[in-house]
Amino acid sequence: MKKSLYEYAVLKHTTDKEGKITGTEIIIEPTFTLGKNEQDVAFKVTREIPEEHAKDPDNIEIILRAF
């Protein structure tokens, strides 16, 4: 099984009543991991998001890049 190196970070956006982004907070600092593909890594990252932030998934952004 071949694995590649990925870097990821997780952001939480705050929005106003109209849905416009008013602020952004980094909830997981940029981190490196190994994974089979981007979907595999995204699945792992999703499980790392703290419960208090996971309650609002529409405002969570996972940034992921392969090396």
N, C-alpha and C positions, 0 to 999 in steps of 0.2 A: 504494500500500500504506500503510494507516494504522497508525501505531505509537503506543503509549501508554507512559507512564512508570511504572516499577515500582521498588520498593525490596525488597531481599532480604538475608537473612543465613543463614548455615549453622551449625548447632550439632551437636556430637557429644556424645552421652550415654554415660556409663559406667554399667554395671549390675552388680548382684550375681548370685549363682548362681540366684536365684529370678526374675530379670528385673526387679527393682525398680530404678528410676533412683537412682544414688547420687551423681551429679555431672554437670555439663554444662560444656562448653568451647566458646567461640566460635571456629570455625576460619576463617570468612570474616565480617569485620565488616560491619555494615549498609552496603549499596552501592546506588547507583541505576543503572538501565539502561533502554534502550528495547526494546520487543518488540511483536510482533503480538498476542500473547495470553499468558495465564499458562503454557500448555504450552510455548510457544516459549522463554519466559524460564527455566522450570524445566529445560529441556533444556540451555540454555547454562550455567546455574549448575552443573548436574551435572558438566559437563566441567571446571569450575574447581576442583572439590574435589581437594585434594592426594592423590596416590596412597596415601600411608601411612594416610590416613583412609578412603579409598574401599574398603579391604579389608573393612570392617565396615559395610555399607550399612544394616543393620537399626537401627543406633544413630545414623544421620545424619538430621537434620531440616532441611529447607529451609523457611524462613519467607518468605512472598512476599505482597506487597500492591500493589495498583494505586492510582494517584492519579487 
